[in-house]
């Protein structure tokens, strides 16, 4: 009898240990990145978390409406904190979401609209009438899609830059990308849809701005400006119109160059044909970055020999938008068994971080394996089948 009781107690202890062990696995402190006093980013659980506190208006204390009003205030506070947590999410080793939000109010509005659907994971009613709630939002789904779309574009210029200067700076960047595309394609009949869309977008911007400046001449009444000042302002206005006209011309030339690339009918060069025939035996990539000091971000970059291996222009953005650039794990075994990397993942050790704590460097052996795969359509790099253990 005593023996049976002893075994029952042992079974209860084991069950209790397993019960408490599971939450610890899900809430590994090392996987949680604190963002000020606002909340945390759970990189393994792929979500952002924030807490909020609310109190009812004083006139409702002790009345039936007190709790619902306090709960509503707590949720509002928690979602306000959740927005601050999202601002603290690193896009890459240099840039945070905050850098984009301070330049574009539409991004803030978009994210605020998304987090209205954040879930209330926990709520506690305090004896003093206040309520504490915990809210969370997945880094996948609508929020992930918004952040990935942000990550796929460079941050805009700082506030205060003249429109013409903004367009000019972006055109220089586009021209560099077109030149790189020309070198890469070498006559292959192929076009990057996103690059063409970006050029058309800026072309529409220039045309709209020119229409705006033409329809709204500067109105300066007599007596408020001298003739010299008025002449100077008119000259600046004329210079601006000329500058924008030049920018529009450059955009037309760029669009023409892209059209030439698109209509090119030359045969595929031998090198490109060889790449297309590259046999890919692996189903995914697992990078062991433990003990390197690596910290997660939305778009970690993988380098070898000083060259960016992942992510690159070859990536399928539609698939990345759905599931993100990478998935993070804390245990190598779980990473290798992840559905994301399939049944035969290629596992490598990171040499260390690269130009910051949120990018990685791999060795020459990994380079020789990954380099030929970069331009293979539907291979694991192109489809974002990459996980990192940190």
C-alpha positions in Angstrom: 0.0 0.0 0.0 2.8 2.4 1.0 4.6 1.4 -2.2 1.6 2.3 -4.3 1.2 5.7 -2.6 4.9 6.4 -3.2 4.7 5.6 -6.9 1.6 7.8 -7.2 3.5 10.7 -5.6 6.4 10.1 -7.9 4.1 10.2 -11.0 2.6 13.4 -9.8 6.0 15.0 -9.3 7.1 13.9 -12.8 3.8 15.2 -14.3 4.2 18.5 -12.5 7.8 18.9 -13.7 6.7 18.3 -17.3 3.8 20.8 -16.9 6.1 23.5 -15.6 8.9 22.7 -18.0 6.7 23.4 -21.1 6.1 27.1 -20.3 9.8 27.5 -19.6 10.6 26.2 -23.0 8.1 28.6 -24.6 9.3 31.6 -22.5 13.0 31.1 -22.7 14.4 34.4 -21.3 17.2 34.4 -23.8 14.7 34.4 -26.6 12.9 37.5 -25.2 14.3 40.9 -26.2 13.2 43.7 -23.9 12.2 47.0 -25.5 12.6 49.6 -22.8 9.7 49.5 -20.3 7.1 48.8 -23.0 7.3 45.1 -23.5 9.2 42.3 -25.2 9.9 40.6 -28.5 9.6 36.8 -28.4 11.8 35.8 -31.4 11.2 32.1 -31.0 7.5 32.4 -30.4 7.4 35.0 -33.2 5.4 37.6 -31.4 5.5 41.0 -29.7 4.1 41.3 -26.2 3.2 44.3 -24.0 1.4 45.0 -20.7 -1.0 47.8 -19.9 -2.7 49.1 -16.8 -6.1 50.9 -16.7 -8.3 52.5 -14.1 -11.9 53.5 -14.3 -12.9 57.2 -14.1 -13.1 58.2 -10.4 -16.9 58.8 -10.6 -17.4 55.1 -11.5 -15.5 53.6 -8.6 -17.7 51.0 -6.9 -20.2 50.9 -9.7 -20.9 48.1 -12.2 -19.3 50.1 -15.1 -15.9 50.3 -13.2 -14.5 47.0 -14.3 -15.4 47.2 -18.1 -14.1 50.8 -18.3 -10.8 49.9 -16.5 -10.4 46.9 -18.8 -10.9 49.1 -21.8 -8.3 51.6 -20.5 -5.8 48.8 -19.8 -6.2 47.4 -23.3 -5.7 50.8 -24.8 -2.6 51.3 -22.7 -1.2 47.9 -23.6 -1.7 48.4 -27.3 0.0 51.8 -27.1 2.9 50.0 -25.5 2.8 47.3 -28.1 3.3 50.0 -30.8 6.4 51.1 -29.0 7.6 47.5 -28.9 7.1 47.2 -32.6 9.1 50.4 -33.2 11.9 48.7 -31.3 12.0 45.6 -33.7 15.2 45.5 -35.7 14.8 45.2 -39.4 18.5 44.3 -39.8 21.8 45.0 -38.0 21.4 48.8 -38.4 17.8 49.8 -38.8 14.8 49.6 -36.6 11.1 49.9 -37.5 11.3 53.2 -35.7 13.6 54.6 -38.4 10.8 54.1 -41.0 8.0 55.4 -38.8 9.6 58.7 -38.0 9.8 59.4 -41.7 6.4 58.1 -42.8 3.2 58.7 -40.7 1.3 56.3 -43.0 3.4 53.4 -41.6 2.4 54.3 -38.1 -1.3 54.5 -39.0 -1.0 51.1 -40.8 0.6 49.4 -37.8 -1.9 51.0 -35.4 -4.7 49.6 -37.5 -3.2 46.1 -37.4 -2.6 45.9 -33.7 -6.2 46.7 -32.9 -6.6 43.0 -33.5 -3.9 42.0 -31.0 -5.1 39.3 -28.6 -5.6 39.8 -24.8 -3.6 37.0 -23.3 -4.1 37.7 -19.7 -6.0 40.2 -17.4 -5.9 40.7 -13.7 -8.3 42.7 -11.6 -6.6 44.5 -8.7 -8.0 45.3 -5.3 -7.6 49.0 -6.0 -10.0 48.8 -9.0 -7.2 48.9 -11.7 -6.8 46.2 -14.3 -3.6 44.8 -15.8 -3.6 43.1 -19.2 -1.1 41.4 -21.4 -1.6 41.7 -25.2 0.4 40.1 -28.0 0.6 40.1 -31.8 2.2 37.5 -34.1 5.2 38.7 -36.1 3.7 36.7 -38.9 0.3 37.4 -40.6 -0.8 41.0 -41.2 1.8 42.6 -38.9 4.6 40.4 -40.4 3.5 41.3 -43.9 3.6 45.0 -43.1 7.0 44.8 -41.5 8.5 42.7 -44.3 7.2 45.2 -46.9 8.9 47.9 -44.9 12.1 45.8 -44.7 12.2 45.4 -48.5 12.6 49.1 -49.0 15.4 51.5 -47.8 14.4 54.1 -45.1 13.1 57.3 -46.6 15.1 60.6 -46.3 14.9 62.6 -43.1 12.1 65.2 -42.7 12.9 68.6 -44.2 14.5 67.4 -47.4 13.1 69.1 -50.6 11.0 66.8 -52.8 13.4 67.3 -55.8 16.4 66.2 -53.6 14.5 63.2 -52.4 13.6 62.1 -55.9 17.2 62.8 -57.1 18.7 60.7 -54.3 16.4 57.8 -54.9 17.0 57.9 -58.7 20.7 57.6 -58.1 20.0 54.5 -56.1 17.7 53.2 -58.8 20.3 53.8 -61.5 22.8 51.8 -59.6 20.3 49.0 -59.3 19.6 49.1 -63.0 23.3 48.9 -63.8 23.7 45.9 -61.5 20.7 44.3 -63.2 22.2 44.9 -66.6 25.4 43.2 -65.5 23.6 40.3 -63.9 21.1 39.6 -66.7 23.6 40.0 -69.5 20.9 39.9 -72.2 18.7 37.3 -70.5 15.0 38.0 -71.2 14.0 38.7 -67.6 12.8 41.7 -65.6 12.4 42.4 -61.9 8.8 43.4 -61.4 9.5 45.2 -58.1 12.2 47.3 -59.7 10.0 48.3 -62.6 7.2 49.2 -60.2 9.5 51.4 -58.1 10.6 53.3 -61.1 7.0 53.9 -62.3 6.1 55.0 -58.8 8.8 57.7 -58.7 7.9 58.7 -62.3 4.3 59.3 -61.2 5.6 61.2 -58.2 7.7 63.6 -60.4 4.8 64.1 -62.8 2.4 64.9 -59.9 4.8 67.3 -58.3 5.4 69.1 -61.6 1.6 69.5 -62.0 1.4 70.8 -58.5 4.1 73.4 -59.0 2.7 74.5 -62.3 -0.8 75.0 -60.9 0.3 76.9 -57.7 2.6 79.7 -58.6 4.0 81.6 -55.7 1.7 84.4 -54.6 3.5 87.4 -53.2 1.5 90.6 -52.8 3.1 93.9 -53.4 4.6 95.5 -50.4 5.6 92.3 -48.7 8.7 91.6 -50.9 11.2 93.8 -52.8 11.6 93.4 -56.5 15.0 91.8 -55.9 13.5 89.3 -53.5 10.6 88.6 -55.9 13.0 88.1 -58.8 15.1 85.7 -56.7 12.1 83.6 -55.7 10.9 83.4 -59.3 14.4 82.3 -60.3 14.3 79.5 -57.6 10.9 78.5 -58.8 12.1 78.3 -62.4 15.2 76.3 -61.3 12.9 73.9 -59.4 10.8 73.3 -62.5 13.8 72.7 -64.7 15.3 70.3 -62.1 12.1 68.3 -61.9 11.9 68.2 -65.7 15.4 66.8 -65.8 14.5 64.2 -63.2 11.5 63.1 -65.3 13.7 62.8 -68.3 16.2 60.6 -66.4 13.3 58.4 -65.2 12.2 58.0 -68.9 15.7 56.9 -69.8 15.8 54.4 -66.9 12.4 53.0 -68.0 13.8 52.7 -71.5 16.8 50.8 -70.3 14.6 48.4 -68.4 12.4 47.9 -71.4 15.5 47.0 -73.5 16.4 44.4 -70.8 12.9 43.0 -70.9 12.7 42.7 -74.7 16.2 41.2 -75.0 16.1 37.9 -77.0 19.7 36.7 -76.7 20.2 33.1 -75.7 21.0 32.3 -72.1 24.8 32.5 -71.5 26.6 29.3 -70.6 27.2 30.4 -67.0 23.6 31.2 -66.4 22.6 27.9 -68.0 25.0 26.0 -65.7 23.4 27.7 -62.7 20.0 26.7 -63.9 21.1 23.1 -63.9 22.5 23.2 -60.4 21.2 20.2 -58.5 20.0 21.1 -55.0 19.9 18.1 -52.7 19.2 20.0 -49.5 15.7 21.0 -48.4 16.7 23.9 -46.1 19.4 25.7 -44.2 20.1 25.6 -40.4 22.7 28.0 -39.1 24.0 27.4 -35.6 24.9 30.8 -34.3 25.2 29.9 -30.6 28.1 31.5 -28.7 28.6 34.1 -31.4 26.7 36.9 -29.6 24.2 37.0 -32.4 20.9 38.8 -31.8 17.8 38.2 -33.9 16.1 40.6 -36.3 13.5 40.4 -39.1 16.0 40.4 -41.9 19.4 38.9 -40.8 22.1 39.0 -43.5 24.4 36.0 -44.1 27.9 36.8 -45.4 30.8 34.8 -46.6 34.1 36.1 -48.1 32.6 39.6 -47.6 29.8 38.7 -50.0 26.1 38.8 -49.1 24.7 35.3 -49.6 21.2 35.7 -48.0 18.8 37.3 -48.6 19.4 38.5 -52.1 17.6 39.7 -55.2 16.8 36.1 -56.0 14.4 35.7 -53.1 10.7 34.9 -53.7 9.1 37.9 -51.9 5.6 36.4 -52.0 6.7 33.5 -49.9 8.9 35.6 -47.6 6.0 37.9 -46.9 3.9 35.0 -45.7 6.5 33.4 -43.3 9.4 35.9 -42.9 13.0 35.8 -43.9 14.0 33.3 -41.2 12.7 31.3 -38.2 14.5 31.3 -34.9 15.2 28.4 -32.4 17.1 27.9 -29.3 17.8 24.2 -29.7 19.7 22.7 -32.7 17.6 19.5 -32.6 14.3 21.4 -32.9 15.7 23.6 -35.6 16.7 20.5 -37.7 13.3 19.0 -37.2 11.5 22.2 -38.2 9.0 21.8 -41.0 10.4 25.0 -42.5 13.8 23.3 -43.4 12.3 20.0 -44.6 13.7 16.5 -44.2 17.3 17.1 -45.3 18.5 20.5 -44.0 22.1 21.7 -44.6 23.5 22.5 -41.1 26.4 24.9 -40.7 28.2 26.7 -37.9 28.4 30.5 -38.1 32.0 31.8 -37.8 30.7 34.9 -35.9 28.7 38.0 -36.4 29.4 40.4 -39.2 29.4 44.2 -38.9 27.1 44.2 -36.0 25.4 41.6 -33.7 22.4 41.0 -36.1 24.2 39.6 -39.2 26.3 36.5 -39.5 29.4 35.2 -41.3 29.9 31.6 -42.5 33.0 29.8 -43.7 34.4 29.1 -47.1 32.9 25.6 -47.2 29.4 26.9 -46.7 30.1 29.6 -49.3 31.0 26.9 -51.9 27.8 25.1 -51.2 25.4 28.0 -51.0 26.8 30.2 -53.8 25.6 28.0 -56.7 22.2 27.7 -55.1 21.5 31.4 -54.9 20.1 31.8 -58.4 18.3 28.5 -58.5 14.5 29.1 -58.6 12.5 27.5 -55.9 15.6 26.3 -54.0 15.6 26.7 -50.2 17.4 30.1 -50.3 15.0 31.6 -52.8 12.0 30.4 -50.8 13.3 31.5 -47.4 13.7 28.0 -45.9 16.3 29.2 -43.4 16.4 28.9 -39.6 18.9 30.2 -37.1 19.8 28.8 -33.7 21.0 31.5 -31.3 
